[in-house]
Amino acid sequence: MAEILRSELQNPSSLSSVGITDVKDLSSYNWVNAPSPTIVVPGSPPFWAPPRGPLRVNKDSGSVYVDQNAARHPESPLEPLFVALFTTLPFYDIRGTDVVTDRNNILKLLSFIEPDAPGVRLEPFTFNVEISKSTALFLRVEESNEETIGPGEFRGFGHQFQTACTRSHIPESTGHHRIISCRFGEMNFIIRHDCGAYTGNGVESYTSGDGASALKSLSLNSNAGLPHTGLTGSRLTTQRGGKDVPLDRTLLIKTRVYNKPLDIQELAARLWISQTPKLIRAYHKHGTFTVPEVEDVSAKVESWEMQNRAKLSALSTLIHKILAIAKRCGDRVVVRYIPSSDKLIVSRFEGNRMLPEYLYSKWNTEPILSNPSQATPFTTKESRPDQLKSKVSVQVGTATYDVDLKVMPYFKSYVKPQQPSDQDSSPLKHDSIPLFDEVFRGLSKGPRELFRLVPNRLSEHRVLCNTLKLLGVDVLEGRTLRHIMDDFRSGKDDWDPDGWGKVGGLKSVARDSAFRLLYMFLSSDSVPELRDKSMAYNAALFVISHRGIFRYRARSMVLAAFRERFGVSEKQRKNLDKWPLKESSFEGSEESATSVSEDTGPEGYFNDYDSDYSF
């Protein structure tokens, strides 16, 4: 047994290094009512759609979850996290993660570090720690995972308010959870948290009166009715369905009586841990709420992080201490806060392992390329061909391919340096990779060909983007949005000033970058330029409005991806409606499209497209 005192956690030398960076949106899922434990991946948080005027709701009552994961799947509350992760990213390398935890565990540790912080109520708490290889698993432990609010009890109006002001996309859903990765205190974290709702367009929201049209505009790809699937060995039922909602559109909903305003300092830690950028503070008087606004609080949360560097440094030190004790105690401990002594007690844990056996094999897989910065562009030449084959024969699933390692550097980790005596020509063998055949065939002509080879559904293109990342394909080749717009403009026909007629544009270059734009929109990685919605909108509108350059598949997928990631304002919608999408009877290769350009002469060449803002 070991003890940790609050006074042991101050480490001024590390103040400059604390903070959350490198945030990635990994996966998500919904719990649903079913005979056996069932999740829907990626699921969807409910959509924020409040009424137009004041709203009166009944007080909360009945059964409410404290920890839904433990209540629905007590055998392994962490299993849904990993099942959702590996359903979305089958080849994710978990070995690079230092800590896997729920947000709640981090909040408890912060409450111990600074019990007098705004909004903190330090109470006894417990969580378990298990180390698998180099990854620590933090398991939340509650006295009761589900509670019942009786008729004579009062617990506020929060649940009833959220139900009245949101619209669920997932039938029988009882809650949405998100899974992100980030770096904090020189450690890589995976954090799971519940999510209250999401908003459609920046900080704007739709009231219930126009909610139907708003939801329709978001192009929800419902997969209801698809067969149930699951990882081999799991007792958890997994169903594919819902839609990917970007992290930057998620929000936290908090309610309170009108005469006790909620200060951002009370909520900042919760928002910071999950990197939730938006907040709704709803106030009521005897259960009657005024219509609240959606606030973008990302700047306030960043300010909170800067102001609390000492506390966050202590948090990093505390987690390191817990991990060090766990390694000394056989890799399994229980962490308890004891109010009477005001300290943490860390002792050996003798209970069951946290995960089912099949998941532990994920720490024994072959290395994969997980850092996009290691990707090699299509055009990069091999610098040392004498030491590594340029091409290698690889059997992916049941088919064999002659893979160019310059294009798919992922396979380099499987290839040994070539020696003069090497005679073995048998192919490397690899499990099936989603849409690998389409990627292999498509990249031989260029990214534009992927529009033709992959089914014209946003869900399929998300899988495609994940496979491209896995293989290390450098889709963007260093291009920014401005470079992509230059590529688009190069696809327009020009007119020779000496009267020799029309000069054809570089259509293939423009079409390749249409796929690059789609990849940007669907990528879970942070693309700084996409914070400027007007730039993203202008790029999307160029594709949608130039029917002589881009085929139906490219235009429809770019539009769907933009709508899902950003939503559309009323003015943008009217502009987009000027360019209706219509699929032709013959959908050929993006390379072979020969439809007549809308650029009919010099007088029309400089006419720019409609936009809310200039590029």
C-alpha positions in Angstrom: 0.0 0.0 0.0 1.2 3.5 -0.8 -0.1 7.0 0.1 -0.1 10.1 -2.0 -0.4 13.5 -0.3 -1.5 16.7 -2.1 1.7 18.5 -1.0 3.8 16.0 -3.0 2.4 17.1 -6.3 3.9 20.5 -6.9 6.5 20.5 -9.7 7.1 24.1 -10.9 9.7 23.0 -13.4 7.1 21.4 -15.6 4.6 24.3 -15.8 5.6 25.2 -19.4 4.9 21.6 -20.7 1.3 21.0 -19.4 -1.7 21.2 -21.6 -3.7 19.1 -24.1 -2.4 18.8 -27.6 -2.7 16.7 -30.7 -6.4 16.0 -30.2 -8.0 13.3 -32.5 -11.6 12.2 -32.8 -11.2 8.4 -32.8 -14.7 6.8 -32.6 -18.1 7.0 -30.9 -21.1 4.8 -30.0 -24.6 4.8 -28.6 -26.0 2.4 -26.0 -29.5 1.2 -27.1 -32.2 -0.7 -25.3 -31.9 -4.4 -26.4 -32.2 -7.9 -24.9 -28.4 -8.1 -24.7 -25.7 -5.4 -24.3 -25.8 -3.6 -27.6 -24.0 -0.5 -29.0 -24.4 1.3 -32.3 -21.2 2.5 -34.0 -20.5 5.4 -34.7 -24.0 6.3 -33.4 -24.8 9.9 -33.0 -25.4 12.4 -30.2 -28.9 13.9 -30.3 -29.4 17.0 -32.3 -29.9 20.3 -30.5 -33.4 21.5 -31.5 -35.0 23.6 -28.7 -38.5 25.1 -28.9 -38.9 28.7 -30.1 -40.2 30.1 -26.8 -40.1 29.3 -23.1 -40.3 25.7 -22.2 -41.8 24.0 -19.1 -40.7 20.5 -18.1 -41.4 18.1 -15.3 -38.8 17.4 -12.7 -36.5 14.5 -13.3 -37.8 11.1 -12.1 -37.4 7.4 -12.5 -34.3 5.6 -13.4 -31.1 7.5 -14.3 -27.6 6.3 -15.1 -24.6 7.2 -13.0 -22.2 5.1 -15.2 -24.1 3.6 -18.1 -21.2 1.5 -19.4 -20.9 -0.3 -16.0 -24.7 -0.6 -15.6 -25.2 -2.2 -19.1 -22.0 -4.2 -19.3 -20.7 -4.9 -15.8 -18.5 -7.7 -17.0 -16.2 -5.2 -18.7 -17.3 -1.5 -18.7 -14.2 -0.6 -20.8 -15.0 -3.2 -23.6 -17.4 -0.9 -25.5 -14.7 1.7 -25.8 -12.3 -0.8 -27.4 -15.0 -2.4 -29.6 -16.1 1.0 -31.0 -12.4 2.0 -31.5 -11.5 -1.2 -33.4 -14.8 -1.2 -35.4 -13.9 2.3 -36.6 -10.2 1.8 -36.9 -9.5 -1.9 -37.2 -5.7 -1.5 -37.3 -5.3 1.1 -34.6 -2.0 0.7 -32.7 -3.1 0.8 -29.1 0.5 0.2 -27.9 1.4 3.9 -28.4 -1.2 4.8 -25.7 -0.1 5.4 -22.2 -3.5 5.9 -20.4 -7.0 4.8 -21.3 -9.6 6.4 -19.1 -13.1 7.9 -18.7 -13.3 11.7 -18.2 -14.8 11.1 -14.8 -11.6 9.6 -13.4 -9.6 12.7 -14.4 -12.2 15.0 -12.9 -11.9 13.1 -9.6 -8.1 13.5 -9.6 -8.5 17.3 -10.3 -10.9 17.5 -7.4 -8.3 16.0 -5.1 -5.6 18.4 -6.3 -7.7 21.5 -5.8 -10.8 20.7 -3.6 -11.6 24.4 -3.3 -11.9 25.1 -7.0 -15.2 26.5 -8.3 -17.8 23.8 -8.8 -15.8 21.1 -7.0 -17.3 19.0 -4.3 -14.6 16.5 -3.1 -16.2 13.3 -2.1 -14.8 9.7 -1.5 -13.9 8.1 -4.8 -12.4 4.9 -6.2 -11.0 3.7 -9.5 -9.0 0.7 -10.5 -5.8 0.7 -12.6 -4.4 -2.2 -14.7 -1.3 -2.0 -16.9 -1.3 -4.0 -20.1 2.2 -3.9 -21.6 2.9 -0.1 -21.5 -0.8 1.0 -21.4 -2.6 1.9 -18.2 -6.3 1.2 -18.0 -8.3 3.4 -15.6 -11.7 1.8 -14.6 -14.3 4.0 -13.0 -15.9 2.5 -9.9 -19.2 3.8 -8.4 -21.2 2.7 -5.4 -24.2 2.5 -7.7 -24.2 2.6 -11.5 -27.9 3.4 -11.8 -30.2 5.3 -9.5 -34.0 5.7 -9.1 -35.4 9.2 -8.4 -38.6 8.6 -6.3 -41.8 10.7 -6.5 -40.9 12.6 -3.4 -37.3 13.4 -4.4 -36.0 16.4 -6.2 -32.9 16.2 -8.4 -33.5 19.1 -10.8 -34.8 19.2 -14.4 -31.7 18.4 -16.4 -32.7 15.1 -17.9 -36.2 16.2 -18.8 -34.8 19.5 -20.3 -32.3 17.6 -22.5 -35.0 15.2 -23.7 -37.3 18.1 -24.7 -34.7 20.1 -26.5 -32.9 17.4 -28.6 -33.8 15.0 -31.4 -32.3 11.5 -31.4 -31.1 9.9 -34.7 -30.7 6.4 -33.1 -33.9 4.5 -32.2 -33.9 3.3 -28.6 -30.8 5.2 -27.8 -30.0 5.8 -24.1 -26.8 7.7 -24.4 -23.9 8.7 -26.7 -20.2 8.3 -25.8 -17.2 9.7 -27.7 -13.6 8.5 -27.8 -10.8 10.9 -28.4 -7.0 10.7 -28.2 -4.7 13.5 -27.1 -1.3 14.2 -25.6 -1.0 15.5 -22.0 2.1 15.7 -19.7 4.3 13.8 -22.2 1.8 10.9 -22.2 -0.7 9.8 -24.9 -4.2 9.4 -23.6 -7.4 7.9 -24.9 -10.4 9.5 -23.1 -14.1 8.4 -23.2 -16.8 10.8 -22.3 -20.6 11.1 -22.7 -21.9 13.8 -25.0 -25.1 15.8 -24.5 -25.9 16.9 -28.0 -24.5 18.5 -31.2 -25.3 21.6 -33.1 -25.8 21.9 -36.8 -23.8 24.9 -37.9 -21.2 26.7 -35.8 -22.8 28.2 -32.7 -26.1 28.4 -34.5 -28.9 26.0 -33.7 -32.3 25.1 -35.0 -35.5 25.4 -33.1 -38.0 22.6 -33.2 -40.1 24.5 -35.7 -37.5 24.1 -38.5 -35.8 21.0 -37.0 -37.2 18.7 -39.7 -35.6 20.7 -42.6 -32.4 21.2 -40.6 -32.0 17.4 -40.0 -32.7 16.7 -43.6 -30.0 19.1 -44.7 -27.5 17.3 -42.5 -27.7 14.3 -44.8 -27.9 11.7 -42.0 -26.7 8.3 -43.3 -28.8 6.0 -41.2 -27.7 2.4 -41.3 -30.7 1.0 -39.4 -31.4 -2.5 -40.3 -27.8 -3.6 -41.1 -26.9 -6.9 -39.6 -25.3 -7.1 -36.2 -21.6 -7.5 -36.1 -18.9 -7.7 -33.5 -15.3 -8.5 -32.8 -14.5 -12.2 -32.5 -14.7 -13.2 -28.8 -16.9 -10.3 -27.7 -20.2 -10.8 -25.9 -21.1 -7.3 -26.8 -23.4 -6.9 -29.8 -22.3 -4.2 -32.2 -24.5 -2.6 -34.9 -23.2 -0.2 -37.5 -25.4 2.9 -37.8 -25.7 6.6 -37.2 -23.2 9.2 -38.5 -19.9 10.7 -37.7 -20.3 14.0 -35.9 -17.1 16.1 -35.7 -15.9 16.9 -32.2 -16.1 20.7 -33.0 -19.9 20.5 -33.2 -20.5 18.7 -29.9 -21.8 20.5 -26.8 -22.3 20.2 -23.0 -25.7 20.9 -21.6 -26.0 22.2 -18.0 -29.1 23.5 -16.2 -29.6 25.5 -13.1 -32.1 27.7 -11.3 -32.2 31.3 -12.7 -30.8 33.1 -9.6 -27.6 31.0 -9.4 -25.7 31.6 -12.7 -23.2 29.0 -13.9 -19.7 30.4 -14.1 -17.5 29.0 -16.8 -14.9 28.2 -14.1 -17.3 25.6 -12.7 -17.5 23.7 -16.1 -14.1 24.4 -17.7 -12.3 21.3 -16.4 -15.0 19.0 -17.8 -15.0 20.8 -21.2 -11.2 20.8 -21.2 -10.7 17.1 -20.6 -13.1 16.1 -23.4 -12.1 19.1 -25.6 -15.8 19.9 -26.0 -16.0 23.4 -27.7 -19.6 24.4 -27.1 -21.8 24.9 -24.1 -25.4 25.5 -23.2 -26.3 27.1 -19.9 -30.0 26.8 -19.4 -31.8 28.5 -16.5 -35.2 27.8 -15.1 -37.7 29.2 -12.7 -39.8 26.4 -11.1 -39.1 24.2 -14.2 -39.8 26.9 -16.9 -36.8 27.5 -19.0 -36.0 30.4 -21.3 -34.5 29.4 -24.7 -30.7 29.2 -24.1 -28.0 30.1 -26.6 -25.2 27.8 -27.8 -21.9 29.3 -26.8 -18.6 28.7 -28.4 -16.4 28.5 -25.2 -13.2 27.1 -26.8 -11.3 30.3 -26.2 -12.4 30.4 -22.6 -11.3 26.8 -22.0 -7.9 27.6 -23.5 -7.7 30.6 -21.1 -8.6 28.3 -18.2 -5.8 25.9 -19.2 -3.2 28.7 -19.2 -4.4 30.0 -15.8 -4.3 26.5 -14.2 -0.9 25.4 -15.3 0.1 24.6 -11.7 -2.9 22.4 -11.2 -2.4 20.6 -14.5 1.3 20.1 -13.7 0.2 18.5 -10.4 -2.3 16.3 -12.3 0.5 15.1 -14.6 2.7 14.4 -11.6 -0.1 12.5 -9.8 -0.8 10.3 -12.8 2.9 9.4 -13.1 3.0 8.5 -9.4 0.0 6.3 -9.7 1.5 4.5 -12.7 4.8 4.0 -10.9 3.1 2.5 -7.8 1.0 0.2 -10.1 4.2 -1.2 -11.8 5.7 -1.9 -8.4 2.5 -3.7 -7.2 2.1 -6.2 -10.0 0.5 -3.8 -12.6 -2.9 -3.9 -10.8 -4.0 -1.4 -8.1 -7.0 0.3 -6.7 -6.9 4.1 -6.0 -9.1 5.5 -3.2 -9.6 8.9 -1.8 -10.1 8.7 2.0 -11.7 12.0 3.3 -10.8 11.3 7.0 -7.0 11.4 6.1 -7.4 13.7 3.1 -5.0 11.6 0.9 -5.0 9.0 -1.9 -4.4 5.4 -0.9 -3.1 3.1 -3.6 -3.2 -0.6 -2.9 -2.9 -3.9 -4.8 -6.0 -5.0 -6.6 -6.9 -8.7 -6.7 -10.2 -8.6 -8.7 -10.9 -9.7 -12.2 -9.0 -8.4 -15.2 -10.7 -5.4 -16.9 -10.9 -6.7 -20.5 -12.0 -10.0 -22.1 -9.1 -12.1 -23.2 -9.5 -11.4 -27.0 -8.7 -7.7 -26.5 -5.3 -8.2 -24.9 -4.0 -9.6 -28.2 -4.2 -6.0 -29.5 -1.0 -5.3 -27.6 0.8 -8.0 -29.5 0.1 -7.0 -33.1 2.7 -6.1 -35.7 3.7 -2.5 -35.8 1.7 -0.2 -38.1 2.2 3.3 -39.4 0.2 5.5 -37.1 1.9 8.9 -37.5 0.7 10.7 -40.6 3.9 12.7 -40.7 5.7 9.5 -41.8 3.6 9.3 -45.0 5.5 9.5 -48.3 4.1 11.5 -51.2 3.2 9.8 -54.5 6.1 11.5 -56.2 8.8 10.9 -53.6 11.8 9.0 -54.9 13.3 6.2 -52.8 16.6 7.5 -51.3 18.3 4.2 -50.7 17.0 1.6 -53.1 19.9 -0.7 -52.3 18.6 -1.3 -48.8 14.9 -1.5 -49.3 12.9 -2.9 -52.2 10.9 -0.3 -54.1 8.1 -2.8 -54.7 7.0 -5.8 -52.8 4.5 -8.6 -53.4 1.8 -8.5 -50.7 -1.2 -10.8 -50.2 -4.0 -8.8 -48.7 -6.8 -11.1 -47.8 -7.0 -13.5 -50.7 -5.6 -11.3 -53.5 -2.0 -10.6 -54.2 -0.7 -7.1 -55.2 2.6 -5.7 -56.4 2.7 -2.8 -53.9 4.9 0.3 -54.4 6.4 1.1 -51.0 6.8 4.7 -52.0 3.0 5.0 -52.3 2.0 2.8 -49.4 4.9 3.1 -46.8 2.8 1.2 -44.2 4.2 -2.1 -45.6 7.8 -1.0 -45.1 7.5 -2.2 -41.5 7.1 -5.7 -42.8 10.0 -5.7 -45.3 13.5 -6.6 -44.3 16.5 -4.8 -45.9 17.3 -6.4 -49.2 20.5 -8.5 -49.3 22.2 -9.7 -52.5 21.6 -13.3 -51.4 17.9 -12.9 -51.0 16.0 -15.4 -53.1 12.7 -15.6 -51.4 10.0 -14.3 -53.7 6.9 -15.4 -51.7 4.5 -12.6 -51.0 4.0 -11.0 -47.6 0.7 -12.0 -46.1 -1.7 -9.5 -44.4 -5.2 -9.7 -43.2 -8.0 -8.1 -45.3 -7.9 -4.2 -45.3 -11.2 -2.4 -46.0 -11.4 -1.1 -49.6 -7.7 -2.0 -50.3 -8.5 -3.2 -53.8 -10.2 0.1 -54.6 -7.3 2.1 -53.2 -4.7 0.0 -55.1 -6.5 0.4 -58.5 -7.5 4.0 -57.9 -4.1 5.4 -57.1 -2.7 4.0 -60.3 -4.6 6.8 -62.1 -4.9 9.3 -59.3 -7.1 10.2 -56.3 -9.9 11.3 -58.7 -10.5 7.6 -59.7 -11.5 6.7 -56.2 -14.8 8.6 -56.7 -15.7 6.0 -59.4 -14.5 2.9 -57.6 -16.0 3.5 -54.1 -19.8 3.4 -53.6 -21.3 6.9 -53.6 -22.0 7.0 -49.9 -20.3 9.1 -47.3 -19.9 6.2 -44.9 -17.9 4.3 -47.5 -15.7 7.3 -48.1 -15.0 7.5 -44.4 -13.8 3.9 -44.5 -11.7 4.8 -47.5 -10.0 7.7 -45.8 -9.2 5.6 -42.8 -7.6 3.0 -45.1 -5.5 5.7 -46.8 -4.3 6.9 -43.5 -3.4 3.4 -42.4 -1.4 2.8 -45.6 0.5 6.1 -45.1 -0.7 7.4 -48.5 0.1 11.1 -48.7 -3.2 12.2 -50.2 -2.7 16.0 -49.7 0.9 16.1 -50.8 1.4 19.2 -48.7 -1.5 21.1 -50.2 -3.5 23.6 -48.2 -7.0 24.8 -49.1 -5.4 27.6 -51.1 -3.4 25.2 -53.2 -6.4 23.1 -53.8 -8.3 26.2 -55.0 -5.4 26.9 -57.4 -5.8 23.3 -58.7 -9.5 23.8 -59.2 -8.9 27.0 -61.2 -6.4 25.2 -63.4 -9.2 23.0 -64.5 -11.1 25.8 -66.1 -10.8 26.3 -69.9 -9.0 29.5 -71.1 -9.1 31.4 -74.3 -6.0 32.2 -76.3 -5.5 36.0 -76.5 -4.2 35.7 -80.1 -7.5 34.2 -81.3 -6.5 30.6 -81.6 -9.6 29.5 -79.6 -10.2 27.6 -76.4 -7.3 26.2 -74.4 -8.4 23.2 -72.3 -7.9 23.3 -68.6 -6.1 20.7 -66.5 -9.2 18.7 -65.5 -7.4 15.8 -64.0 -5.5 18.1 -61.7 -8.7 19.7 -60.5 -10.5 16.3 -60.1 -7.6 14.9 -58.0 -7.9 17.9 -55.7 -11.7 17.4 -55.4 -10.9 14.1 -53.7 -8.3 15.9 -51.6 -10.9 18.4 -50.4 -13.2 15.5 -49.5 -10.4 13.9 -47.6 -9.8 17.1 -45.7 -13.5 17.3 -44.7 -13.7 13.7 -43.6 -10.3 13.5 -41.9 -10.5 13.2 -38.1 -7.1 15.0 -37.9 -7.1 18.7 -37.2 -6.7 20.8 -40.3 -6.2 24.4 -39.1 -7.6 26.0 -42.2 -10.9 24.3 -41.8 -11.5 26.5 -38.7 -12.4 29.1 -41.3 -15.7 27.9 -42.5 -16.0 30.5 -45.3 -12.8 29.1 -47.0 -14.1 25.6 -46.8 -17.5 26.7 -48.2 -15.9 28.5 -51.1 -13.8 25.4 -52.0 -16.9 23.1 -51.8 -19.0 25.5 -53.8 -16.4 25.6 -56.6 -16.7 21.9 -57.0 -20.5 21.8 -56.8 -21.0 24.7 -59.3 -18.5 23.7 -62.0 -20.3 20.8 -63.6 -18.1 20.9 -66.6 -15.1 20.0 -64.6 -16.4 17.7 -61.8 -18.7 14.7 -62.2 -21.8 13.9 -60.2 -20.0 11.6 -57.7 -17.4 14.2 -56.8 -19.9 17.0 -56.5 -22.4 15.0 -54.4 -19.8 13.6 -52.0 -18.1 17.0 -51.4 -21.5 18.6 -50.7 -22.5 15.8 -48.3 -19.2 16.0 -46.5 -19.3 19.8 -46.2 -22.9 19.7 -44.9 -22.1 17.1 -42.3 -19.0 18.8 -41.0 -20.0 22.4 -41.0 -23.8 22.6 -41.6 -25.1 25.3 -43.9 -26.5 28.8 -43.3 -29.6 29.9 -45.1 -27.7 32.1 -47.5 -25.3 29.2 -48.3 -28.2 26.9 -48.8 -29.8 29.2 -51.4 -26.5 29.4 -53.3 -26.1 25.7 -53.2 -29.6 25.2 -54.5 -28.6 27.0 -57.7 -26.6 24.0 -58.6 -28.9 20.9 -58.2 -27.2 17.5 -58.4 -28.3 15.1 -61.0 -26.7 11.8 -61.7 -26.2 11.0 -65.4 -27.3 7.7 -67.0 -23.6 6.8 -67.5 -21.1 7.5 -64.7 -17.7 6.9 -66.1 -14.2 7.6 -64.8 -13.4 11.0 -63.5 -10.6 11.0 -66.0 -12.9 10.4 -69.0 -15.6 13.0 -68.2 -16.2 15.1 -71.4 -19.2 17.2 -70.5 -19.1 20.7 -71.9 -17.6 23.4 -69.6 -19.8 26.2 -68.4 -17.0 28.6 -69.3 -18.3 29.8 -72.6 -15.9 32.6 -73.5 -13.5 35.3 -72.3 -16.4 37.3 -70.9 -17.4 34.5 -68.6 -13.9 33.3 -67.6 -13.4 35.8 -64.8 -17.0 35.4 -63.4 -16.4 34.0 -59.9 -18.8 31.7 -58.1 -21.4 32.9 -55.6 -20.1 33.0 -52.0 -20.9 34.4 -48.6 -17.3 35.7 -48.6 -14.5 36.1 -51.0 -11.7 33.5 -50.9 
